[in-house]
Structure formats: structure tokens, C-alpha cells
Amino acid sequence: MSAIPSAPVAGRSYTCNWCGAVSDGTALSCPACGAMINIKDIVTPTGWVEVPGRKDMTKLQVGKSSCQIEGLYVPVADFNLSPEDSVYFAHHVLLWKENAVNVSMMSMKGAWKRALAGMPVFMTQAKGPGHIAFSRDNPGELLPIPLQSGQAVDVREHFMLVATGQVDYSWTNTNIWFQTKNGDETETHYPIGQMLDRFTAGKMPGLLLLHASGNVFIRTLTPGQSILIKPTALIFKDPTVSMQLHFEHPGVGMGGASLGGLLLGGLMAFSLRYLWLRVTGPGRVAIQSAFEPVEDNGRNITSHSPATRQNW
Amino acid sequence: MVQPAQNVSDAVERLKCNWCQGLNLKTALSCQFCGAPLDLKDVVSESGWREAPRLKDMTEFHFANSTCQVEGEIVPVAEINLAQGDAVYFEHHVMLWKDPHVPMSTMQLPGGTKRMLAGMPFLISVAQGPGRVAFSRDATGELVALPLHPGMEVDVREHAFLLASYNIAYSFERIKGLRNILFGGQGMYMDRFVTTNQSGLLLLHGYGNVFERTLKPGESILIEPGAYLYKDSSVQMNVQMQQLTTGIFGATAMSLAQMTGPGRVGIQSMYVHHTTE
């Protein structure tokens, strides 16, 4: 698992279950990510951890600036930027700002490739001092991801809400794709997008805020442990977590015994196929409970990225 | 500890609601005019935005001789128990259910053609008491109860109002300036609700969470135009283009609405991205 901090703190210490940051545990919430302290995490027997409840108006400290999270259905991230700090974001998430906060454009590395992949080419940058607030347009959870120096996460495109200036933004190819053929037309599909955003903290720790739809669940996979998830439910993963496609073909039920029924069932089952994303540890993987349908349509897949298959 | 009233002044002491300024009995747990909890502190962010009071499930409050009960919390329903002689008006698509015997009519509006061309509701429906009618809108959000005292004027983003009581006058305000219309993200008109010498209830539905801020005279703030929900009519709205430049690709612009006080401004956190249709 990538660089979870273990900063020694003199005397009393508390290690946050959510982000791993070490604090003295005297506050009501973790100073790095806002998760409540001293509450039992809700863990399902399968090992998914629900993102800890966050009190309304929780304040996170990041460098000399702070961020307050307001509202519960469609939460707002309200930054109080100090003069030396900045944040960057896709311009459509800006909710309001004070007149004094300066916004400018920041161009990205590899803009041309990004444009071809349908990813944002520009980010908007805001410089302190002053207040500026962000929100996205669907109900869900705000997910603070504090990044310690050198720590990185891979995030599915369009999930990023805002990141502080200390966080470097690059991208990596997902290498998850499949092609379908319809007549002479071949179409390439990218179930989790062609690229993943990679956020890395440089010399200084930084804060990344994501917005996901519905509720968020996170799980830490041990080395070699793998699970199958709905591709469109993926939010982020540690860079150490590897991904692969997995096709699953359900078996034919023997209940209806007649030959015709068996044939028909076989035909239907043949065209029925589940498309999964297999994620393999070590590392964290996070999913959202509200996700879009996968573009698959049961069509004829002619080629695909490396995949595993299961015929029942 | 509850103390028995010591003297006459205790007996008439009233609890003032911070949201709507209504005066309540000292024993009340929620405001009888807007439903805001009276036993909870206001939730205010450091930057000065106040969260609209979270109306507890099944909270009941009053207007004229009728009552409104708020049901549910994620997509809340406003259930109105209309008294004889009371009426509410609304856009018909927000109606959730009604008693069969509650009479319905439509309200004649001035400027019908203009409104139709502007894509605003041409017909406003009216339900008359006695009986129950319930309303909700199709998205996660909050009900915002704005009791209007006599002599108030409130501007509301079009289609954001859920219902208003019959003693509030309904009109519409043309948004001034081509730039405000084109880039303001809310069309050509805003609903305007005015009370003369009677008070009334205005209920809005905001997408996501709703926040309010009171601007001092001359104080201003820039907000995403789609986030605008309501304002006192004393607040001036002016859409600004924010120029964003980069070295390589030239310039692009982003529009933000500048709101200048005095008065209240309400915003919603899940804002509407208007497509050009």
C-alpha cells in the first residue's frame, strides 16, 4: 500500500482509520480528513468499510488554509485560502467565491492526448487569500483524500472536485477496453475511461477532494486478493492495485427439462454476459453505490484487453 | 429545568425564530410559521452562509387557518391541510396527491403570451380548501419555508417555487440586460412574490442543500448563476464574465452572477446546468 504515513507523535496518538493520518486524538474529527474520531467503523462482513460519517460543517486543515464541508445531500467544499495557497478545479464545479479570490487558467501537460481521450484539458486555478466554494450537481458524498508527501492515488475521470496546489496532476492509461463489431463498424469501449487521473503529493502533503454519487465504500485488499466490481462503480484505487477485465457467462438452468426449453435457455444464456472489473491488491479500492449502466449491450465482442473468463 | 411562570412578563415571553423572525410560544420546539427547529443552533459556515433549517420529518407549521406538514427528508413532501376559505397556488407538475373533493382551478396571469414564449408556466393551478393536497419535486433537496411578512418582495428562480398561499401576489420580473439573460443561466424571467398588507407562506424546493446569506448594503458576492435560488428584491443581480487566460490557447470566459446587498440571497448546492434547447 502506498506511503501511509506513520509520523511519530509524542505522547498520545490516534491513527485515523480512514486516511491513516496520525493526530493527538483530542479533536472531534480527524484534522486531515474530517472523519469522526472514536466511533466504531461500520464494516460489512465482506470487508467493505462505509466512509465514516462526517458531521455537517466539519473543518479540515490543509497547510495554512482550511476547508469546511457544508450540507449533507449535495455537500459543498468551502475553502478559506491563505495568501500563499492555491487550489485547482474544473471550472463547472465553482459554486461561489469572494470578489478578491483570483481565478486563472492552468494548462495541463499532454493536453492533446487528454483532449482526444475526452478529459478536461484545462483546470481553473484559484489563489488565496479569500473564500471559494465548490459543489457538484448530484446527491452523494464528498471524499477528502489527504495525500502525504510522495503518496499517489488513481482516480476515475470526472470524480475530482478540487485539489490543493501541492498535489501534482497527471494521468495514466487504464488499458481496460473491448471492441464490438456491428457490420463493418468496429467500436472501442472504455468501461472505466481511457485514462485515470493520477494525483501525487510532491514535497508537501496536499488534499484531494472527490465527489461520488450515492454512498461510498472502501476496502483494503491484501496482496493477491481480488474482487470483481462494476466498472462504473469504481471511484479510486491505490496505484498498487492492478485491474483487468473479467467476463462471466451464467450457466443454463436445468429446471425446465424439455429439450426446446433447454435450447432456448442456452441461446439466451449465450448472449447474456456479465462484464466485471477485477481489481487485485495490495491497496485500497473505493466504489460508489450509484453508478451508470455499463456500455456493453450484449453485442459481439471481437477483441479486448487482457481478461479472465468464467463459464458457469 | 422548567420553572413555573413567576410573573406576567414570563407568561407572554416569546421565542423568536431566527429563520423567519416569527414569534413562538416559549415551549415550542419548532417554529409555528416555518417549521424551523427552535431547539437547535443555527448552522453557519465560517464564511457566513447559513444552512436553511433542516425541517424534521413530520414537522407541522401554520399559515392562515391551514397547516403544512413536512414528510420525508431526502425528497421531502409538503402536505397541506387547507382550511375552508384558504387556497394555495403552484405549477401543476409538483402535485403529488390530493383528496378527490378539493376543488382545482387555474389562475389568470397577466402577460400570458410573453410567459409562454419565455418557457414559464402559462397556467398556475389553484387548490381551494377544505381538504388535503401534497406537493413534491423530482430531486433530492430541501424544502425552504419563507413566510412573507406584510410588505415583502422576494425574487425566485423560475420553476423553483413549490407553492404559495393565495394572499401572496405572484408576478414575474424580466431579468434586465442581454448578458444576464444569455449567461445568467435562468432564462428571461424570475418569479416575484409580493405581500401587501397580509402575510403569507412561500414554499420553495432547492436542489441539494440550501444556504442563505444576508448581504449588507453594497456588500457583494459572486455565485454560479445556476446556484441562485432566491433573493430579496433589494439585492441587485449582475452577471459578470470572468476572463480566464492561458499562455497557449488564448482566453475563455466563465459567467458568475454578482449579487449586491442589502438583503438575503439563497443558493442551492446542486445547481442546474442549463442546456441550450
HADDOCK unambig.tbl for C-alpha pairs under 7 A between the chains (distance, minus, plus):
assign (segid A and resid 57 and name CA) (segid B and resid 45 and name CA) 6.43 0.50 0.50
assign (segid A and resid 71 and name CA) (segid B and resid 209 and name CA) 5.61 0.50 0.50
assign (segid A and resid 73 and name CA) (segid B and resid 208 and name CA) 5.44 0.50 0.50
assign (segid A and resid 73 and name CA) (segid B and resid 209 and name CA) 6.15 0.50 0.50
assign (segid A and resid 74 and name CA) (segid B and resid 208 and name CA) 4.72 0.50 0.50
assign (segid A and resid 74 and name CA) (segid B and resid 209 and name CA) 5.90 0.50 0.50
assign (segid A and resid 74 and name CA) (segid B and resid 269 and name CA) 6.00 0.50 0.50
assign (segid A and resid 74 and name CA) (segid B and resid 270 and name CA) 6.06 0.50 0.50
assign (segid A and resid 75 and name CA) (segid B and resid 269 and name CA) 6.99 0.50 0.50
assign (segid A and resid 76 and name CA) (segid B and resid 269 and name CA) 6.49 0.50 0.50
assign (segid A and resid 94 and name CA) (segid B and resid 224 and name CA) 6.57 0.50 0.50
assign (segid A and resid 95 and name CA) (segid B and resid 223 and name CA) 5.84 0.50 0.50
assign (segid A and resid 95 and name CA) (segid B and resid 224 and name CA) 5.02 0.50 0.50
assign (segid A and resid 95 and name CA) (segid B and resid 227 and name CA) 6.73 0.50 0.50
assign (segid A and resid 96 and name CA) (segid B and resid 222 and name CA) 5.48 0.50 0.50
assign (segid A and resid 96 and name CA) (segid B and resid 223 and name CA) 3.93 0.50 0.50
assign (segid A and resid 96 and name CA) (segid B and resid 224 and name CA) 5.69 0.50 0.50
assign (segid A and resid 97 and name CA) (segid B and resid 221 and name CA) 6.52 0.50 0.50
assign (segid A and resid 97 and name CA) (segid B and resid 222 and name CA) 5.33 0.50 0.50
assign (segid A and resid 97 and name CA) (segid B and resid 223 and name CA) 6.36 0.50 0.50
assign (segid A and resid 98 and name CA) (segid B and resid 221 and name CA) 5.42 0.50 0.50
assign (segid A and resid 98 and name CA) (segid B and resid 222 and name CA) 6.09 0.50 0.50
assign (segid A and resid 99 and name CA) (segid B and resid 221 and name CA) 6.23 0.50 0.50
assign (segid A and resid 99 and name CA) (segid B and resid 222 and name CA) 6.43 0.50 0.50
assign (segid A and resid 104 and name CA) (segid B and resid 244 and name CA) 5.07 0.50 0.50
assign (segid A and resid 104 and name CA) (segid B and resid 245 and name CA) 6.33 0.50 0.50
assign (segid A and resid 105 and name CA) (segid B and resid 244 and name CA) 5.52 0.50 0.50
assign (segid A and resid 105 and name CA) (segid B and resid 245 and name CA) 5.71 0.50 0.50
assign (segid A and resid 105 and name CA) (segid B and resid 246 and name CA) 5.54 0.50 0.50
assign (segid A and resid 106 and name CA) (segid B and resid 246 and name CA) 6.65 0.50 0.50
assign (segid A and resid 107 and name CA) (segid B and resid 246 and name CA) 6.89 0.50 0.50
assign (segid A and resid 131 and name CA) (segid B and resid 47 and name CA) 6.80 0.50 0.50
assign (segid A and resid 135 and name CA) (segid B and resid 269 and name CA) 6.09 0.50 0.50
assign (segid A and resid 135 and name CA) (segid B and resid 270 and name CA) 6.95 0.50 0.50
assign (segid A and resid 136 and name CA) (segid B and resid 270 and name CA) 6.17 0.50 0.50
assign (segid A and resid 137 and name CA) (segid B and resid 270 and name CA) 4.33 0.50 0.50
assign (segid A and resid 137 and name CA) (segid B and resid 271 and name CA) 5.80 0.50 0.50
assign (segid A and resid 138 and name CA) (segid B and resid 270 and name CA) 6.11 0.50 0.50
assign (segid A and resid 139 and name CA) (segid B and resid 140 and name CA) 6.74 0.50 0.50
assign (segid A and resid 139 and name CA) (segid B and resid 208 and name CA) 6.63 0.50 0.50
